[in-house]
Amino acid sequence: MIRGTQTLILLATLLLAAAAQQVSSGNTGYHSKFVASNGDVIKLDTRAGTLDTPRTHSTDLQDCSDKFQVCLTDHHGFAFAYFRKCRDMAYGDMSRLSFRPILVSALHNNSWMVFDAAPNYLFHYVDSKGIVGIYIGATASYDFRSVLRDPKFKVFDLDSTEYRIVGSDTVAACTE
């Protein structure tokens, strides 16, 4: 009886310690919804490990983050990686990111970036707020890297096709 009680207490202590460590590390994952003006939705859920877009449903989403970066991928055309600390952006070593961003446009604290591993997606990122918008190419083969060669390209021409984050969730926001 005493041995069983000791085992139960030890097990409870280990479970509480593990739960406290998970909460203290802030590793609760992302569960966010992005909505386009036409009502289409992108759902990004690292807790369940799924990505839903108008073209894909319940695709496996992997959180590949580490101490240096926030990293998300489905290994089939969706990929994002960016610095955890805002100050690392200015001096950051891009080679440490799992996926290197290609800057398409920047204005004040707003950046629009595309990744070689995800050319069909353009991410709208705001410093300290994270991903606030996602664009999906007009076709499955559309490549946002092509806008880099278009001298007449204006990122604001894409406003009507942006999937904007709803609610107070933040995704991949850097911290000071």
ZAPAPA-978982 format. One record per residue (C-alpha): x, y, z; residue in one letter. Coordinates in Angstrom, 2 decimals, always signed. Layout:
# residues N
REC        px        py        pz   resn
REC         X         Y         Z      a
...
//
This chain:
# residues 176
REC        px        py        pz   resn
REC     +0.00     +0.00     +0.00      m
REC     +2.77     +2.43     +0.96      i
REC     +4.78     +1.53     -2.16      r
REC     +1.71     +2.18     -4.36      g
REC     +1.11     +5.54     -2.69      t
REC     +4.75     +6.55     -3.19      q
REC     +4.57     +5.56     -6.86      t
REC     +1.37     +7.58     -7.30      l
REC     +2.91    +10.65     -5.64      i
REC     +6.04    +10.34     -7.80      l
REC     +3.97    +10.03    -10.97      l
REC     +1.81    +13.04    -10.03      a
REC     +4.93    +15.11     -9.30      t
REC     +6.50    +14.24    -12.66      l
REC     +3.29    +15.07    -14.55      l
REC     +2.94    +18.43    -12.79      l
REC     +6.58    +19.29    -13.50      a
REC     +6.16    +18.44    -17.19      a
REC     +2.98    +20.52    -17.44      a
REC     +4.63    +23.47    -15.68      a
REC     +7.61    +23.30    -18.06      q
REC     +5.34    +23.33    -21.12      q
REC     +3.37    +26.34    -19.85      v
REC     +6.47    +28.26    -18.77      s
REC     +8.15    +27.76    -22.13      s
REC     +5.13    +29.29    -23.89      g
REC     +4.95    +26.30    -26.21      n
REC     +1.19    +26.27    -26.65      t
REC     +1.27    +26.40    -30.42      g
REC     -0.76    +28.43    -32.85      y
REC     -4.42    +28.09    -33.73      h
REC     -5.20    +30.93    -36.10      s
REC     -7.69    +31.79    -38.77      k
REC     -7.08    +33.99    -41.80      f
REC    -10.08    +35.15    -43.86      v
REC    -10.21    +36.61    -47.40      a
REC    -12.72    +39.25    -48.46      s
REC    -14.67    +36.57    -50.36      n
REC    -15.06    +34.48    -47.18      g
REC    -12.45    +31.81    -47.99      d
REC    -10.47    +30.68    -44.95      v
REC     -6.96    +29.52    -44.09      i
REC     -6.65    +27.72    -40.75      k
REC     -3.23    +27.21    -39.26      l
REC     -3.19    +24.91    -36.22      d
REC     +0.12    +23.71    -34.81      t
REC     -1.65    +22.20    -31.79      r
REC     -3.49    +19.73    -34.02      a
REC     -0.75    +19.79    -36.66      g
REC     -3.05    +20.80    -39.52      t
REC     -3.19    +23.39    -42.28      l
REC     -6.44    +24.07    -44.15      d
REC     -6.53    +26.29    -47.23      t
REC     -9.03    +26.57    -50.08      p
REC     -6.77    +24.16    -52.04      r
REC     -5.73    +21.76    -49.27      t
REC     -7.66    +20.28    -46.37      h
REC     -6.14    +18.98    -43.14      s
REC     -2.61    +18.89    -44.52      t
REC     -0.06    +17.80    -41.90      d
REC     +1.60    +20.91    -40.50      l
REC     +4.90    +20.63    -38.67      q
REC     +6.19    +23.15    -36.15      d
REC     +9.94    +23.08    -36.88      c
REC    +10.72    +25.99    -34.53      s
REC    +13.75    +26.18    -32.28      d
REC    +15.29    +28.77    -29.92      k
REC    +16.36    +30.96    -32.84      f
REC    +13.37    +30.82    -35.20      q
REC     +9.66    +30.24    -35.61      v
REC     +9.30    +27.67    -38.37      c
REC     +6.22    +26.05    -39.94      l
REC     +5.96    +23.68    -42.90      t
REC     +3.74    +21.05    -44.45      d
REC     +6.61    +19.73    -46.64      h
REC     +4.32    +20.16    -49.69      h
REC     +4.58    +23.83    -50.62      g
REC     +3.80    +25.71    -47.38      f
REC     +6.80    +27.00    -45.46      a
REC     +7.60    +29.93    -43.18      f
REC    +10.57    +30.73    -40.95      a
REC    +11.50    +33.95    -39.18      y
REC    +13.45    +35.21    -36.20      f
REC    +12.06    +34.81    -32.68      r
REC    +13.74    +38.01    -31.45      k
REC    +13.03    +41.28    -33.23      c
REC    +16.58    +42.50    -32.71      r
REC    +17.91    +39.47    -34.61      d
REC    +16.23    +40.77    -37.78      m
REC    +18.75    +43.58    -38.16      a
REC    +21.79    +41.42    -37.50      y
REC    +20.28    +38.01    -38.06      g
REC    +22.10    +35.25    -39.76      d
REC    +19.65    +34.16    -42.47      m
REC    +21.56    +30.91    -42.91      s
REC    +20.25    +29.81    -39.49      r
REC    +16.65    +29.93    -40.73      l
REC    +15.22    +26.67    -42.07      s
REC    +13.64    +28.64    -44.92      f
REC    +15.21    +31.94    -46.01      r
REC    +12.74    +34.73    -46.75      p
REC    +12.92    +36.72    -49.96      i
REC    +11.75    +40.25    -49.33      l
REC     +9.22    +41.38    -51.93      v
REC     +8.30    +44.72    -50.36      s
REC     +8.70    +46.63    -47.10      a
REC     +6.99    +49.68    -45.63      l
REC     +7.52    +50.87    -42.05      h
REC     +7.19    +47.72    -39.88      n
REC     +5.45    +45.75    -42.65      n
REC     +7.27    +43.17    -44.76      s
REC     +5.94    +41.02    -47.58      w
REC     +8.04    +37.92    -48.11      m
REC     +8.07    +34.72    -50.12      v
REC    +10.09    +31.55    -49.59      f
REC    +11.73    +29.30    -52.19      d
REC    +10.10    +26.35    -50.39      a
REC     +6.67    +28.02    -50.69      a
REC     +6.56    +30.13    -53.88      p
REC     +2.73    +29.93    -54.06      n
REC     +2.40    +31.86    -50.77      y
REC     +3.24    +35.46    -49.97      l
REC     +3.35    +36.35    -46.26      f
REC     +2.51    +39.78    -44.84      h
REC     +4.55    +40.14    -41.64      y
REC     +4.42    +42.99    -39.14      v
REC     +7.19    +43.38    -36.56      d
REC     +5.95    +42.35    -33.08      s
REC     +2.60    +41.17    -34.52      k
REC     +3.82    +38.32    -36.71      g
REC     +1.99    +37.02    -39.75      i
REC     -1.02    +39.25    -40.28      v
REC     -1.84    +38.14    -43.81      g
REC     -1.27    +35.36    -46.29      i
REC     -1.72    +35.49    -50.06      y
REC     -2.23    +32.39    -52.17      i
REC     -1.28    +32.45    -55.83      g
REC     -4.11    +32.74    -58.36      a
REC     -3.29    +29.24    -59.63      t
REC     -1.62    +26.26    -57.99      a
REC     +1.52    +26.90    -60.06      s
REC     +1.68    +30.68    -59.45      y
REC     +5.09    +31.80    -58.19      d
REC     +5.24    +35.01    -56.13      f
REC     +8.98    +35.22    -56.79      r
REC     +8.04    +36.36    -60.31      s
REC     +6.90    +39.74    -58.95      v
REC    +10.53    +40.51    -58.15      l
REC    +11.15    +40.84    -61.91      r
REC     +8.10    +43.05    -62.49      d
REC     +9.05    +46.73    -62.16      p
REC     +5.35    +47.71    -62.16      k
REC     +4.39    +45.38    -59.31      f
REC     +2.64    +47.03    -56.36      k
REC     +1.95    +44.88    -53.32      v
REC     -1.18    +46.92    -52.58      f
REC     -2.73    +45.66    -55.82      d
REC     -3.06    +42.33    -53.99      l
REC     -5.09    +43.70    -51.06      d
REC     -8.35    +42.13    -52.24      s
REC     -6.74    +38.66    -52.28      t
REC     -5.13    +38.82    -48.84      e
REC     -6.27    +36.39    -46.16      y
REC     -6.14    +38.55    -43.04      r
REC     -5.81    +37.19    -39.55      i
REC     -8.97    +37.46    -37.45      v
REC     -9.19    +37.66    -33.69      g
REC     -6.38    +38.52    -31.34      s
REC     -4.14    +35.58    -32.20      d
REC     -0.55    +36.19    -33.20      t
REC     +1.47    +33.84    -35.37      v
REC     +5.27    +33.92    -35.35      a
REC     +5.51    +37.34    -33.69      a
REC     +9.02    +38.31    -32.71      c
REC     +9.72    +39.52    -29.19      t
REC    +12.13    +42.17    -27.99      e
//
